[in-house]
Amino acid sequence: MKTTARTLFFLMLLALFSAGALTGCEDPGPAEEAGQEIDEAVEEAGDELEEMGDEVEEDTD
């Protein structure tokens, strides 16, 4: 379970750094908007998986 949490953590970091690299553009184009939506979806999915992992961990204790 720890490997999954670490993987999600690194994916979220990658998404944040990718978004940070694109902030140099003043007017976001369609590709940047799509990227932001993907970043948000990945972050939400990571949060949900982390919560599910916590619940499973609590249930197994």
Contacts in CASP RR format, 6 or more apart in sequence:
PFRMAT RR
TARGET T0000
AUTHOR 0000-0000-0000
METHOD contacts of the structure
MODEL  1
MKTTARTLFFLMLLALFSAGALTGCEDPGPAEEAGQEIDEAVEEAGDELE
EMGDEVEEDTD
1 53 0 8 1.000
1 56 0 8 1.000
1 57 0 8 1.000
4 49 0 8 1.000
4 53 0 8 1.000
5 50 0 8 1.000
5 53 0 8 1.000
8 46 0 8 1.000
8 49 0 8 1.000
8 50 0 8 1.000
11 42 0 8 1.000
11 46 0 8 1.000
12 42 0 8 1.000
12 43 0 8 1.000
12 46 0 8 1.000
15 38 0 8 1.000
15 39 0 8 1.000
15 42 0 8 1.000
15 43 0 8 1.000
16 39 0 8 1.000
18 35 0 8 1.000
18 39 0 8 1.000
19 35 0 8 1.000
19 36 0 8 1.000
19 39 0 8 1.000
22 28 0 8 1.000
22 32 0 8 1.000
22 35 0 8 1.000
25 32 0 8 1.000
28 36 0 8 1.000
END
